[in-house]
Amino acid sequence: MQSTSLRRKILVYSSSLLVALIVTMLVYVNFQAEAFVDERLEGDLQRGRELVAGAERQRLDSMGLTAGLVASFPSLKAALTSEALTVRDFLQSYQRENSDQLDLLIAFDGEGRVLARTDQADPGDIPLPPETGVLTLESGNYHVATMPAEAAGFVFGYVLAGIRIDDTFARDLNEISSDDIVIVSDRVIGSSILQSNLPWKTRAEWDAVIESNVSQKAVTIGGETYEAVAMLFGGAGGPRPLAVIMQSHDRAMLPYRRIQIGLLVLGIIAATGGVTGSAVLARNLTAPVAKLVEGTRQVAAGNFEYRLDVRTSDEIGVLAGSFNTMIQGLRERSDMQKFVSQSTVDMIQANAQKKISAGEKLILTIFFSDMRGFTAMTENMSPEETVTLLNSCLSLQAKRVKKFGGDVDKFVGDCVVALFDGNDMALNAIRCAVEIHKALGALNASRPGEAAVRVGVGIVTGEVILGSIGSDDRLDFTAIGSNVNLCSRLCSQARAGETLLSESAYELVAGLVAAQKIEPLTVKGFSEPVSVYRMG
């Protein structure tokens, strides 16, 4: 499995957390801004609808006053009983004098038939409108009010005054309410924004685009999002154009978008600083850890001279100090371990949690080897040369013992004492002896002109007592018993380059090795002669 470095983990985790916090902050700010803008737009649109409704009422009231004023003129009353041409002249004359407040005048007779109108010469056939409302003519759409012309309680005609519903009116409403206004009937009759951008052109299209059961609607015009509410102009019994009152959601959000952009820039700066800081922190944390890892590798490879150089006063520094102390202890243990057998080490480890073994009987193969003529050989050598030669010889033998699964129990002067166990313990001990003789032969060949180094070997298989021998403050874990003594005696009887086997050892390898039975030996400490086999 591919591993991920601690530095990368710290960098990724801290950077991800920082980025997540910044993103969360931006999302939260956006959510709050959207909620605030939506609430504000809802209130603004409701106020805008009230202002537009008030502006319409004011218009209709103004037209009512105008129609009543015109109807009260005696000259109009006289004209109503004369030719229609005279009535139209009167109406046009009044409209010219009040053109900034009036776009249409129509005179009806007492039966409700049109006598004259200012928008065209032909009176046409127009039903008498309600008192106030909206009137749609070929010349346009108007807010109108109708008043009777009467005298002494007798109604001899009616006057209709109107003002146009168009883009000018929509822009006036925009100034009053600060909202964009679109007035739509069978077509768009007034708008404060560019009509070509509108996604609907009739009231039916508006109803198709917008869900009719939603009071406040979102619409897109020219790529810009608007919140909109609608209201009807006019009154019952007449045309009802729809006034759509809108505010741009995008423009309302613009100040908050600037804040968000500012926060985003600050977030990027903070994230950059945070990632840089995380990288520095990760490096400072992982550099000592990397040294610790290298230290464990060195120790695992057996290098107990390695020392961590971590100069911090934090927990990492304390850990490094403990690691150096541990290495020192391992180095001391390794040095001491050279002076005891592997069986002693195994015993200490096995009994670390219990009392040291008082002794136990085991069937083992004992191996003794002793250098022949070593004292005479080293009479003319310096102490350094003597120790060097002895160590070379003992090291050569110890390596073969280890190679064949044995354990060097002890070195006694120039003698090697080793123990073998397992199913092939006798065969392994014999193989070890054969290789030691060959290796010493090769060593002698490499030292022409110098005294040859040879050993005699004794091998015995039998019961021994294995345990901790010594005083309370100094113990030696070793094997004792008659078989150990026998092996020592056989080793002392073996000639240079020769191996002597006890009968018990030979029986385990009979047919596997070439050995010659010799005359039984009388061995000190044994009442009967001992059967012995010779190899080499």
Secondary structure, 3 states (H helix, E strand, C coil): CCCCCHHHHHHHHHHHHHHHHHHHHHHHHHHHHHHHHHHHHHHHHHHHHHHHHHHHHHHHHHHHHHHHHHHHCHHHHHHHCCCHHHHHHHHHHHHHHCCCCCCEEEEEECCCCEEEECCCCCCCCCCCCCCEEEEEECCEEEEEEEEEEEECCEEEEEEEEEEECCHHHHHHHHHHHCCEEEEECCCEEEECCCHHHCCCCCHHHHHHHCCCCCCCEEEEECCEEEEEEEEECCCCCCCCCEEEEEEEHHHHHHHHHHHHHHHHHHHHHHHHHHHHHHHHHHHHHHHHHHHHHHHHHHHHCCCCCCCCCCCCCCHHHHHHHHHHHHHHHHHHHHHHHCCCCHHHHHHHHHCCCCCCCCCEEEEEEEEEEEECCHHHHCCCCCHHHHHHHHHHHHHHHHHHHHHCCCEEEEEECCEEEEEECCCCHHHHHHHHHHHHHHHHHHHHHCCCCCCCCCEEEEEEEEEEEEEEEEECCEEEEEEECHHHHHHHHHHHHCCCCCEEEEHHHHHHHECCECCEEEEEECCCCCCCCEEEEEEC
